[in-house]
Amino acid sequence: MTQARRLLRLTLLAQAVIEKLLADTDALINLESVLRRVMPLDWQAQEAVFAGR
């Protein structure tokens, strides 16, 4: 996958996921883990993925 395609996927992230990425530097969630995952398009499902549910 090209770098541009990987970065464009970030535009589909839920606002809550983006806020976690930006706000909590000690969190288990980080940019690389987000880019490596196949994320659901549904925002509630994305939040559930990173909430560990």
Secondary structure, DSSP 8 states (H G I E B T S, - for coil): --HHHHHHGGGGS-HHHHHHHHH-TTSS--HHHHHHS---SSHHHHHHHHHT-
